[in-house]
Amino acid sequence: MKVVLINGSPHRKGNTFIALSEVAGALEKEGVQTEIIQLGIKAVQGCIACNKCAELGHCVFQDTLYNQVREALQEADGIVVGSPVYYAGPNGALCALLDRVFYSCSELLAYKAGASVAVCRRGGASATFDRLNKYFTILNMPVVSSQYWNSVHGMRPGEATEDAEGLQTMRMLGRNMAWLLKGVKREERPEPELRVMTNFIR
């Protein structure tokens, strides 16, 4: 079993990395392999709604970050997305990536376990947490919870290590995800209905 963790912070070893590392450590202790993918500081292309992915089977933009995530998802049983809080929401570059990944890689994500992690100075964590969870809930993905909303506090580099409750929440998240993965057989999926799509334009 394997879980991919996306560090949606531009800081490679910042507080979001600390939070995700705590989740990864708990997963590894339960025998689940992990891989942390770093968003980085380069500009991230957003979705342009060209729908070429339906024809190509992948996003028309073949940047390294997108390809790295797509390749990792092929072997993954679950995904954890972590983000710092910017104006009570996730990092915009992270959302640009996730919009493309979740739209063009739906077959690689459906029915896999998903969880989000928000890291903030003081507020906005629950709004960020809510925004990120919406990616999972549109693709039939079981959303993994913890003993509290998945958030850690810290502003200056390394401050997240002082949030004892937040780090405990991360460890519990990792254990809960491992428990879910061990109990779910990926080949036993619910029988899908023929998709119905409506809009409200008359």
PyMOL CGO cylinders between C-alpha atoms (Angstrom):
from pymol import cmd
from pymol.cgo import CYLINDER

trace = [
    CYLINDER, 0.00, 0.00, 0.00, 1.13, 3.52, -0.75, 0.3, 1, 1, 1, 1, 1, 1,
    CYLINDER, 1.13, 3.52, -0.75, -0.05, 7.04, 0.05, 0.3, 1, 1, 1, 1, 1, 1,
    CYLINDER, -0.05, 7.04, 0.05, 1.04, 10.14, -1.87, 0.3, 1, 1, 1, 1, 1, 1,
    CYLINDER, 1.04, 10.14, -1.87, 1.30, 13.35, 0.14, 0.3, 1, 1, 1, 1, 1, 1,
    CYLINDER, 1.30, 13.35, 0.14, 1.39, 16.70, -1.67, 0.3, 1, 1, 1, 1, 1, 1,
    CYLINDER, 1.39, 16.70, -1.67, 3.14, 19.54, 0.12, 0.3, 1, 1, 1, 1, 1, 1,
    CYLINDER, 3.14, 19.54, 0.12, 1.28, 22.57, -1.21, 0.3, 1, 1, 1, 1, 1, 1,
    CYLINDER, 1.28, 22.57, -1.21, 3.68, 25.05, 0.36, 0.3, 1, 1, 1, 1, 1, 1,
    CYLINDER, 3.68, 25.05, 0.36, 6.45, 26.85, -1.54, 0.3, 1, 1, 1, 1, 1, 1,
    CYLINDER, 6.45, 26.85, -1.54, 8.70, 26.10, 1.47, 0.3, 1, 1, 1, 1, 1, 1,
    CYLINDER, 8.70, 26.10, 1.47, 10.28, 22.68, 1.09, 0.3, 1, 1, 1, 1, 1, 1,
    CYLINDER, 10.28, 22.68, 1.09, 10.88, 22.07, 4.81, 0.3, 1, 1, 1, 1, 1, 1,
    CYLINDER, 10.88, 22.07, 4.81, 8.34, 24.45, 6.37, 0.3, 1, 1, 1, 1, 1, 1,
    CYLINDER, 8.34, 24.45, 6.37, 5.43, 23.89, 8.72, 0.3, 1, 1, 1, 1, 1, 1,
    CYLINDER, 5.43, 23.89, 8.72, 3.27, 22.13, 6.11, 0.3, 1, 1, 1, 1, 1, 1,
    CYLINDER, 3.27, 22.13, 6.11, 6.12, 19.68, 5.54, 0.3, 1, 1, 1, 1, 1, 1,
    CYLINDER, 6.12, 19.68, 5.54, 6.35, 19.10, 9.29, 0.3, 1, 1, 1, 1, 1, 1,
    CYLINDER, 6.35, 19.10, 9.29, 2.63, 18.33, 9.47, 0.3, 1, 1, 1, 1, 1, 1,
    CYLINDER, 2.63, 18.33, 9.47, 2.71, 15.98, 6.47, 0.3, 1, 1, 1, 1, 1, 1,
    CYLINDER, 2.71, 15.98, 6.47, 5.83, 14.25, 7.78, 0.3, 1, 1, 1, 1, 1, 1,
    CYLINDER, 5.83, 14.25, 7.78, 3.95, 13.44, 10.97, 0.3, 1, 1, 1, 1, 1, 1,
    CYLINDER, 3.95, 13.44, 10.97, 1.16, 11.86, 8.91, 0.3, 1, 1, 1, 1, 1, 1,
    CYLINDER, 1.16, 11.86, 8.91, 3.71, 9.98, 6.80, 0.3, 1, 1, 1, 1, 1, 1,
    CYLINDER, 3.71, 9.98, 6.80, 5.53, 8.71, 9.88, 0.3, 1, 1, 1, 1, 1, 1,
    CYLINDER, 5.53, 8.71, 9.88, 2.31, 7.26, 11.29, 0.3, 1, 1, 1, 1, 1, 1,
    CYLINDER, 2.31, 7.26, 11.29, 1.51, 5.63, 7.95, 0.3, 1, 1, 1, 1, 1, 1,
    CYLINDER, 1.51, 5.63, 7.95, 4.98, 4.11, 7.67, 0.3, 1, 1, 1, 1, 1, 1,
    CYLINDER, 4.98, 4.11, 7.67, 4.67, 2.65, 11.18, 0.3, 1, 1, 1, 1, 1, 1,
    CYLINDER, 4.67, 2.65, 11.18, 1.52, 0.91, 9.98, 0.3, 1, 1, 1, 1, 1, 1,
    CYLINDER, 1.52, 0.91, 9.98, 3.36, -0.57, 7.00, 0.3, 1, 1, 1, 1, 1, 1,
    CYLINDER, 3.36, -0.57, 7.00, 2.11, 1.92, 4.39, 0.3, 1, 1, 1, 1, 1, 1,
    CYLINDER, 2.11, 1.92, 4.39, 4.69, 3.33, 1.99, 0.3, 1, 1, 1, 1, 1, 1,
    CYLINDER, 4.69, 3.33, 1.99, 4.65, 7.11, 1.51, 0.3, 1, 1, 1, 1, 1, 1,
    CYLINDER, 4.65, 7.11, 1.51, 5.94, 9.69, -0.95, 0.3, 1, 1, 1, 1, 1, 1,
    CYLINDER, 5.94, 9.69, -0.95, 5.90, 13.45, -0.36, 0.3, 1, 1, 1, 1, 1, 1,
    CYLINDER, 5.90, 13.45, -0.36, 5.73, 15.59, -3.50, 0.3, 1, 1, 1, 1, 1, 1,
    CYLINDER, 5.73, 15.59, -3.50, 6.79, 19.22, -3.15, 0.3, 1, 1, 1, 1, 1, 1,
    CYLINDER, 6.79, 19.22, -3.15, 4.83, 21.94, -4.95, 0.3, 1, 1, 1, 1, 1, 1,
    CYLINDER, 4.83, 21.94, -4.95, 7.88, 24.19, -5.17, 0.3, 1, 1, 1, 1, 1, 1,
    CYLINDER, 7.88, 24.19, -5.17, 8.22, 27.83, -6.17, 0.3, 1, 1, 1, 1, 1, 1,
    CYLINDER, 8.22, 27.83, -6.17, 7.72, 27.71, -9.92, 0.3, 1, 1, 1, 1, 1, 1,
    CYLINDER, 7.72, 27.71, -9.92, 4.55, 29.09, -11.50, 0.3, 1, 1, 1, 1, 1, 1,
    CYLINDER, 4.55, 29.09, -11.50, 1.83, 26.45, -11.84, 0.3, 1, 1, 1, 1, 1, 1,
    CYLINDER, 1.83, 26.45, -11.84, -0.38, 26.34, -14.92, 0.3, 1, 1, 1, 1, 1, 1,
    CYLINDER, -0.38, 26.34, -14.92, -4.08, 26.37, -14.16, 0.3, 1, 1, 1, 1, 1, 1,
    CYLINDER, -4.08, 26.37, -14.16, -6.85, 24.57, -16.04, 0.3, 1, 1, 1, 1, 1, 1,
    CYLINDER, -6.85, 24.57, -16.04, -8.02, 26.36, -19.20, 0.3, 1, 1, 1, 1, 1, 1,
    CYLINDER, -8.02, 26.36, -19.20, -11.16, 24.20, -19.68, 0.3, 1, 1, 1, 1, 1, 1,
    CYLINDER, -11.16, 24.20, -19.68, -10.00, 22.99, -23.10, 0.3, 1, 1, 1, 1, 1, 1,
    CYLINDER, -10.00, 22.99, -23.10, -11.26, 19.43, -22.38, 0.3, 1, 1, 1, 1, 1, 1,
    CYLINDER, -11.26, 19.43, -22.38, -8.28, 18.01, -24.27, 0.3, 1, 1, 1, 1, 1, 1,
    CYLINDER, -8.28, 18.01, -24.27, -7.70, 15.62, -21.35, 0.3, 1, 1, 1, 1, 1, 1,
    CYLINDER, -7.70, 15.62, -21.35, -10.84, 13.70, -22.36, 0.3, 1, 1, 1, 1, 1, 1,
    CYLINDER, -10.84, 13.70, -22.36, -9.22, 13.07, -25.74, 0.3, 1, 1, 1, 1, 1, 1,
    CYLINDER, -9.22, 13.07, -25.74, -5.61, 12.60, -24.62, 0.3, 1, 1, 1, 1, 1, 1,
    CYLINDER, -5.61, 12.60, -24.62, -6.13, 10.86, -21.29, 0.3, 1, 1, 1, 1, 1, 1,
    CYLINDER, -6.13, 10.86, -21.29, -3.99, 13.46, -19.55, 0.3, 1, 1, 1, 1, 1, 1,
    CYLINDER, -3.99, 13.46, -19.55, -3.70, 17.23, -19.23, 0.3, 1, 1, 1, 1, 1, 1,
    CYLINDER, -3.70, 17.23, -19.23, -2.62, 19.04, -22.38, 0.3, 1, 1, 1, 1, 1, 1,
    CYLINDER, -2.62, 19.04, -22.38, 0.06, 20.80, -20.30, 0.3, 1, 1, 1, 1, 1, 1,
    CYLINDER, 0.06, 20.80, -20.30, 2.81, 18.28, -19.64, 0.3, 1, 1, 1, 1, 1, 1,
    CYLINDER, 2.81, 18.28, -19.64, 4.77, 20.06, -16.92, 0.3, 1, 1, 1, 1, 1, 1,
    CYLINDER, 4.77, 20.06, -16.92, 7.05, 18.13, -14.58, 0.3, 1, 1, 1, 1, 1, 1,
    CYLINDER, 7.05, 18.13, -14.58, 4.96, 18.66, -11.44, 0.3, 1, 1, 1, 1, 1, 1,
    CYLINDER, 4.96, 18.66, -11.44, 1.73, 17.43, -13.02, 0.3, 1, 1, 1, 1, 1, 1,
    CYLINDER, 1.73, 17.43, -13.02, 3.47, 14.40, -14.51, 0.3, 1, 1, 1, 1, 1, 1,
    CYLINDER, 3.47, 14.40, -14.51, 5.11, 13.59, -11.18, 0.3, 1, 1, 1, 1, 1, 1,
    CYLINDER, 5.11, 13.59, -11.18, 1.75, 13.61, -9.38, 0.3, 1, 1, 1, 1, 1, 1,
    CYLINDER, 1.75, 13.61, -9.38, 0.02, 11.65, -12.14, 0.3, 1, 1, 1, 1, 1, 1,
    CYLINDER, 0.02, 11.65, -12.14, 2.71, 8.97, -12.13, 0.3, 1, 1, 1, 1, 1, 1,
    CYLINDER, 2.71, 8.97, -12.13, 2.62, 8.68, -8.33, 0.3, 1, 1, 1, 1, 1, 1,
    CYLINDER, 2.62, 8.68, -8.33, -1.18, 8.31, -8.34, 0.3, 1, 1, 1, 1, 1, 1,
    CYLINDER, -1.18, 8.31, -8.34, -0.99, 5.24, -10.56, 0.3, 1, 1, 1, 1, 1, 1,
    CYLINDER, -0.99, 5.24, -10.56, 0.47, 3.24, -7.66, 0.3, 1, 1, 1, 1, 1, 1,
    CYLINDER, 0.47, 3.24, -7.66, -1.19, 5.08, -4.80, 0.3, 1, 1, 1, 1, 1, 1,
    CYLINDER, -1.19, 5.08, -4.80, -4.01, 3.82, -2.61, 0.3, 1, 1, 1, 1, 1, 1,
    CYLINDER, -4.01, 3.82, -2.61, -4.56, 7.21, -1.00, 0.3, 1, 1, 1, 1, 1, 1,
    CYLINDER, -4.56, 7.21, -1.00, -3.66, 10.89, -1.16, 0.3, 1, 1, 1, 1, 1, 1,
    CYLINDER, -3.66, 10.89, -1.16, -3.08, 13.56, 1.48, 0.3, 1, 1, 1, 1, 1, 1,
    CYLINDER, -3.08, 13.56, 1.48, -3.02, 17.19, 0.37, 0.3, 1, 1, 1, 1, 1, 1,
    CYLINDER, -3.02, 17.19, 0.37, -1.46, 19.76, 2.69, 0.3, 1, 1, 1, 1, 1, 1,
    CYLINDER, -1.46, 19.76, 2.69, -1.55, 23.53, 2.30, 0.3, 1, 1, 1, 1, 1, 1,
    CYLINDER, -1.55, 23.53, 2.30, -0.62, 26.66, 4.20, 0.3, 1, 1, 1, 1, 1, 1,
    CYLINDER, -0.62, 26.66, 4.20, -3.50, 29.06, 4.73, 0.3, 1, 1, 1, 1, 1, 1,
    CYLINDER, -3.50, 29.06, 4.73, -3.51, 32.12, 2.46, 0.3, 1, 1, 1, 1, 1, 1,
    CYLINDER, -3.51, 32.12, 2.46, -6.39, 34.53, 3.12, 0.3, 1, 1, 1, 1, 1, 1,
    CYLINDER, -6.39, 34.53, 3.12, -8.48, 31.76, 4.70, 0.3, 1, 1, 1, 1, 1, 1,
    CYLINDER, -8.48, 31.76, 4.70, -7.94, 29.43, 1.73, 0.3, 1, 1, 1, 1, 1, 1,
    CYLINDER, -7.94, 29.43, 1.73, -5.40, 27.04, 0.21, 0.3, 1, 1, 1, 1, 1, 1,
    CYLINDER, -5.40, 27.04, 0.21, -2.36, 28.18, -1.74, 0.3, 1, 1, 1, 1, 1, 1,
    CYLINDER, -2.36, 28.18, -1.74, -3.59, 29.27, -5.19, 0.3, 1, 1, 1, 1, 1, 1,
    CYLINDER, -3.59, 29.27, -5.19, -0.76, 27.45, -6.98, 0.3, 1, 1, 1, 1, 1, 1,
    CYLINDER, -0.76, 27.45, -6.98, -1.80, 24.24, -5.24, 0.3, 1, 1, 1, 1, 1, 1,
    CYLINDER, -1.80, 24.24, -5.24, -5.42, 24.68, -6.36, 0.3, 1, 1, 1, 1, 1, 1,
    CYLINDER, -5.42, 24.68, -6.36, -4.25, 25.32, -9.93, 0.3, 1, 1, 1, 1, 1, 1,
    CYLINDER, -4.25, 25.32, -9.93, -2.48, 21.96, -9.84, 0.3, 1, 1, 1, 1, 1, 1,
    CYLINDER, -2.48, 21.96, -9.84, -5.34, 20.12, -8.14, 0.3, 1, 1, 1, 1, 1, 1,
    CYLINDER, -5.34, 20.12, -8.14, -7.91, 21.48, -10.60, 0.3, 1, 1, 1, 1, 1, 1,
    CYLINDER, -7.91, 21.48, -10.60, -5.97, 19.87, -13.45, 0.3, 1, 1, 1, 1, 1, 1,
    CYLINDER, -5.97, 19.87, -13.45, -5.11, 16.66, -11.60, 0.3, 1, 1, 1, 1, 1, 1,
    CYLINDER, -5.11, 16.66, -11.60, -8.61, 15.94, -10.33, 0.3, 1, 1, 1, 1, 1, 1,
    CYLINDER, -8.61, 15.94, -10.33, -10.25, 16.76, -13.66, 0.3, 1, 1, 1, 1, 1, 1,
    CYLINDER, -10.25, 16.76, -13.66, -7.88, 14.83, -15.90, 0.3, 1, 1, 1, 1, 1, 1,
    CYLINDER, -7.88, 14.83, -15.90, -6.91, 11.95, -13.58, 0.3, 1, 1, 1, 1, 1, 1,
    CYLINDER, -6.91, 11.95, -13.58, -10.31, 11.03, -12.16, 0.3, 1, 1, 1, 1, 1, 1,
    CYLINDER, -10.31, 11.03, -12.16, -9.81, 7.34, -13.00, 0.3, 1, 1, 1, 1, 1, 1,
    CYLINDER, -9.81, 7.34, -13.00, -6.61, 7.34, -10.91, 0.3, 1, 1, 1, 1, 1, 1,
    CYLINDER, -6.61, 7.34, -10.91, -8.36, 8.90, -7.91, 0.3, 1, 1, 1, 1, 1, 1,
    CYLINDER, -8.36, 8.90, -7.91, -11.85, 7.40, -7.72, 0.3, 1, 1, 1, 1, 1, 1,
    CYLINDER, -11.85, 7.40, -7.72, -12.50, 5.32, -4.59, 0.3, 1, 1, 1, 1, 1, 1,
    CYLINDER, -12.50, 5.32, -4.59, -9.03, 5.98, -3.17, 0.3, 1, 1, 1, 1, 1, 1,
    CYLINDER, -9.03, 5.98, -3.17, -8.75, 7.44, 0.34, 0.3, 1, 1, 1, 1, 1, 1,
    CYLINDER, -8.75, 7.44, 0.34, -8.28, 11.21, 0.54, 0.3, 1, 1, 1, 1, 1, 1,
    CYLINDER, -8.28, 11.21, 0.54, -7.40, 13.62, 3.33, 0.3, 1, 1, 1, 1, 1, 1,
    CYLINDER, -7.40, 13.62, 3.33, -6.47, 17.28, 3.59, 0.3, 1, 1, 1, 1, 1, 1,
    CYLINDER, -6.47, 17.28, 3.59, -4.27, 19.16, 6.03, 0.3, 1, 1, 1, 1, 1, 1,
    CYLINDER, -4.27, 19.16, 6.03, -4.29, 22.92, 6.70, 0.3, 1, 1, 1, 1, 1, 1,
    CYLINDER, -4.29, 22.92, 6.70, -1.47, 24.82, 8.37, 0.3, 1, 1, 1, 1, 1, 1,
    CYLINDER, -1.47, 24.82, 8.37, -2.10, 28.33, 9.64, 0.3, 1, 1, 1, 1, 1, 1,
    CYLINDER, -2.10, 28.33, 9.64, -0.81, 31.04, 11.92, 0.3, 1, 1, 1, 1, 1, 1,
    CYLINDER, -0.81, 31.04, 11.92, -4.13, 31.57, 13.70, 0.3, 1, 1, 1, 1, 1, 1,
    CYLINDER, -4.13, 31.57, 13.70, -7.33, 31.31, 11.61, 0.3, 1, 1, 1, 1, 1, 1,
    CYLINDER, -7.33, 31.31, 11.61, -8.66, 30.16, 8.25, 0.3, 1, 1, 1, 1, 1, 1,
    CYLINDER, -8.66, 30.16, 8.25, -7.76, 26.50, 8.76, 0.3, 1, 1, 1, 1, 1, 1,
    CYLINDER, -7.76, 26.50, 8.76, -11.33, 25.18, 8.68, 0.3, 1, 1, 1, 1, 1, 1,
    CYLINDER, -11.33, 25.18, 8.68, -12.14, 27.10, 5.46, 0.3, 1, 1, 1, 1, 1, 1,
    CYLINDER, -12.14, 27.10, 5.46, -8.99, 25.74, 3.84, 0.3, 1, 1, 1, 1, 1, 1,
    CYLINDER, -8.99, 25.74, 3.84, -9.78, 22.24, 5.09, 0.3, 1, 1, 1, 1, 1, 1,
    CYLINDER, -9.78, 22.24, 5.09, -13.29, 22.50, 3.65, 0.3, 1, 1, 1, 1, 1, 1,
    CYLINDER, -13.29, 22.50, 3.65, -12.07, 23.75, 0.26, 0.3, 1, 1, 1, 1, 1, 1,
    CYLINDER, -12.07, 23.75, 0.26, -9.55, 20.94, -0.14, 0.3, 1, 1, 1, 1, 1, 1,
    CYLINDER, -9.55, 20.94, -0.14, -12.02, 18.23, 0.89, 0.3, 1, 1, 1, 1, 1, 1,
    CYLINDER, -12.02, 18.23, 0.89, -14.27, 19.21, -2.01, 0.3, 1, 1, 1, 1, 1, 1,
    CYLINDER, -14.27, 19.21, -2.01, -11.78, 17.66, -4.43, 0.3, 1, 1, 1, 1, 1, 1,
    CYLINDER, -11.78, 17.66, -4.43, -12.30, 14.25, -2.82, 0.3, 1, 1, 1, 1, 1, 1,
    CYLINDER, -12.30, 14.25, -2.82, -16.06, 14.39, -2.48, 0.3, 1, 1, 1, 1, 1, 1,
    CYLINDER, -16.06, 14.39, -2.48, -16.69, 14.78, -6.22, 0.3, 1, 1, 1, 1, 1, 1,
    CYLINDER, -16.69, 14.78, -6.22, -14.83, 11.56, -7.13, 0.3, 1, 1, 1, 1, 1, 1,
    CYLINDER, -14.83, 11.56, -7.13, -16.34, 8.95, -4.79, 0.3, 1, 1, 1, 1, 1, 1,
    CYLINDER, -16.34, 8.95, -4.79, -13.29, 9.12, -2.53, 0.3, 1, 1, 1, 1, 1, 1,
    CYLINDER, -13.29, 9.12, -2.53, -13.62, 8.15, 1.15, 0.3, 1, 1, 1, 1, 1, 1,
    CYLINDER, -13.62, 8.15, 1.15, -12.50, 11.17, 3.19, 0.3, 1, 1, 1, 1, 1, 1,
    CYLINDER, -12.50, 11.17, 3.19, -10.29, 10.26, 6.15, 0.3, 1, 1, 1, 1, 1, 1,
    CYLINDER, -10.29, 10.26, 6.15, -10.83, 12.11, 9.40, 0.3, 1, 1, 1, 1, 1, 1,
    CYLINDER, -10.83, 12.11, 9.40, -8.91, 12.42, 12.65, 0.3, 1, 1, 1, 1, 1, 1,
    CYLINDER, -8.91, 12.42, 12.65, -9.69, 13.30, 16.26, 0.3, 1, 1, 1, 1, 1, 1,
    CYLINDER, -9.69, 13.30, 16.26, -10.05, 16.98, 15.30, 0.3, 1, 1, 1, 1, 1, 1,
    CYLINDER, -10.05, 16.98, 15.30, -10.11, 18.93, 12.05, 0.3, 1, 1, 1, 1, 1, 1,
    CYLINDER, -10.11, 18.93, 12.05, -6.84, 18.28, 10.26, 0.3, 1, 1, 1, 1, 1, 1,
    CYLINDER, -6.84, 18.28, 10.26, -4.97, 21.45, 11.10, 0.3, 1, 1, 1, 1, 1, 1,
    CYLINDER, -4.97, 21.45, 11.10, -1.65, 22.47, 12.61, 0.3, 1, 1, 1, 1, 1, 1,
    CYLINDER, -1.65, 22.47, 12.61, -0.62, 25.91, 13.82, 0.3, 1, 1, 1, 1, 1, 1,
    CYLINDER, -0.62, 25.91, 13.82, 2.68, 27.61, 13.14, 0.3, 1, 1, 1, 1, 1, 1,
    CYLINDER, 2.68, 27.61, 13.14, 3.92, 30.69, 11.33, 0.3, 1, 1, 1, 1, 1, 1,
    CYLINDER, 3.92, 30.69, 11.33, 7.69, 30.93, 11.65, 0.3, 1, 1, 1, 1, 1, 1,
    CYLINDER, 7.69, 30.93, 11.65, 9.77, 28.05, 10.27, 0.3, 1, 1, 1, 1, 1, 1,
    CYLINDER, 9.77, 28.05, 10.27, 9.58, 25.07, 12.61, 0.3, 1, 1, 1, 1, 1, 1,
    CYLINDER, 9.58, 25.07, 12.61, 6.83, 26.45, 14.86, 0.3, 1, 1, 1, 1, 1, 1,
    CYLINDER, 6.83, 26.45, 14.86, 4.54, 23.56, 13.94, 0.3, 1, 1, 1, 1, 1, 1,
    CYLINDER, 4.54, 23.56, 13.94, 6.71, 21.32, 16.12, 0.3, 1, 1, 1, 1, 1, 1,
    CYLINDER, 6.71, 21.32, 16.12, 5.34, 23.18, 19.15, 0.3, 1, 1, 1, 1, 1, 1,
    CYLINDER, 5.34, 23.18, 19.15, 1.69, 22.38, 18.35, 0.3, 1, 1, 1, 1, 1, 1,
    CYLINDER, 1.69, 22.38, 18.35, 1.40, 19.15, 20.32, 0.3, 1, 1, 1, 1, 1, 1,
    CYLINDER, 1.40, 19.15, 20.32, -2.33, 18.74, 19.68, 0.3, 1, 1, 1, 1, 1, 1,
    CYLINDER, -2.33, 18.74, 19.68, -1.97, 19.46, 15.97, 0.3, 1, 1, 1, 1, 1, 1,
    CYLINDER, -1.97, 19.46, 15.97, 0.82, 16.90, 15.57, 0.3, 1, 1, 1, 1, 1, 1,
    CYLINDER, 0.82, 16.90, 15.57, -1.19, 14.32, 17.49, 0.3, 1, 1, 1, 1, 1, 1,
    CYLINDER, -1.19, 14.32, 17.49, -4.09, 15.00, 15.10, 0.3, 1, 1, 1, 1, 1, 1,
    CYLINDER, -4.09, 15.00, 15.10, -1.70, 14.33, 12.19, 0.3, 1, 1, 1, 1, 1, 1,
    CYLINDER, -1.70, 14.33, 12.19, -0.53, 11.03, 13.68, 0.3, 1, 1, 1, 1, 1, 1,
    CYLINDER, -0.53, 11.03, 13.68, -4.11, 9.94, 14.26, 0.3, 1, 1, 1, 1, 1, 1,
    CYLINDER, -4.11, 9.94, 14.26, -4.93, 10.90, 10.67, 0.3, 1, 1, 1, 1, 1, 1,
    CYLINDER, -4.93, 10.90, 10.67, -2.11, 8.65, 9.44, 0.3, 1, 1, 1, 1, 1, 1,
    CYLINDER, -2.11, 8.65, 9.44, -3.27, 5.76, 11.60, 0.3, 1, 1, 1, 1, 1, 1,
    CYLINDER, -3.27, 5.76, 11.60, -6.89, 6.20, 10.52, 0.3, 1, 1, 1, 1, 1, 1,
    CYLINDER, -6.89, 6.20, 10.52, -5.90, 6.22, 6.87, 0.3, 1, 1, 1, 1, 1, 1,
    CYLINDER, -5.90, 6.22, 6.87, -3.83, 3.06, 7.30, 0.3, 1, 1, 1, 1, 1, 1,
    CYLINDER, -3.83, 3.06, 7.30, -6.78, 1.41, 9.09, 0.3, 1, 1, 1, 1, 1, 1,
    CYLINDER, -6.78, 1.41, 9.09, -9.12, 2.34, 6.25, 0.3, 1, 1, 1, 1, 1, 1,
    CYLINDER, -9.12, 2.34, 6.25, -6.73, 1.17, 3.54, 0.3, 1, 1, 1, 1, 1, 1,
    CYLINDER, -6.73, 1.17, 3.54, -6.22, -2.19, 5.23, 0.3, 1, 1, 1, 1, 1, 1,
    CYLINDER, -6.22, -2.19, 5.23, -9.95, -2.76, 5.46, 0.3, 1, 1, 1, 1, 1, 1,
    CYLINDER, -9.95, -2.76, 5.46, -10.95, -1.77, 1.92, 0.3, 1, 1, 1, 1, 1, 1,
    CYLINDER, -10.95, -1.77, 1.92, -10.38, -3.98, -1.11, 0.3, 1, 1, 1, 1, 1, 1,
    CYLINDER, -10.38, -3.98, -1.11, -9.91, -1.73, -4.12, 0.3, 1, 1, 1, 1, 1, 1,
    CYLINDER, -9.91, -1.73, -4.12, -11.43, -4.20, -6.56, 0.3, 1, 1, 1, 1, 1, 1,
    CYLINDER, -11.43, -4.20, -6.56, -14.71, -4.26, -4.61, 0.3, 1, 1, 1, 1, 1, 1,
    CYLINDER, -14.71, -4.26, -4.61, -16.27, -0.98, -5.72, 0.3, 1, 1, 1, 1, 1, 1,
    CYLINDER, -16.27, -0.98, -5.72, -19.95, -0.07, -5.73, 0.3, 1, 1, 1, 1, 1, 1,
    CYLINDER, -19.95, -0.07, -5.73, -21.67, -0.66, -9.05, 0.3, 1, 1, 1, 1, 1, 1,
    CYLINDER, -21.67, -0.66, -9.05, -21.91, 2.77, -10.71, 0.3, 1, 1, 1, 1, 1, 1,
    CYLINDER, -21.91, 2.77, -10.71, -25.10, 4.15, -12.16, 0.3, 1, 1, 1, 1, 1, 1,
    CYLINDER, -25.10, 4.15, -12.16, -25.19, 5.72, -15.60, 0.3, 1, 1, 1, 1, 1, 1,
    CYLINDER, -25.19, 5.72, -15.60, -24.07, 9.29, -15.01, 0.3, 1, 1, 1, 1, 1, 1,
    CYLINDER, -24.07, 9.29, -15.01, -26.80, 11.92, -15.05, 0.3, 1, 1, 1, 1, 1, 1,
    CYLINDER, -26.80, 11.92, -15.05, -25.75, 15.54, -15.54, 0.3, 1, 1, 1, 1, 1, 1,
    CYLINDER, -25.75, 15.54, -15.54, -28.11, 18.49, -15.51, 0.3, 1, 1, 1, 1, 1, 1,
    CYLINDER, -28.11, 18.49, -15.51, -27.77, 22.24, -15.58, 0.3, 1, 1, 1, 1, 1, 1,
    CYLINDER, -27.77, 22.24, -15.58, -30.14, 25.11, -14.81, 0.3, 1, 1, 1, 1, 1, 1,
    CYLINDER, -30.14, 25.11, -14.81, -30.09, 26.99, -18.09, 0.3, 1, 1, 1, 1, 1, 1,
    CYLINDER, -30.09, 26.99, -18.09, -33.55, 27.04, -19.69, 0.3, 1, 1, 1, 1, 1, 1,
]
cmd.load_cgo(trace, "trace")
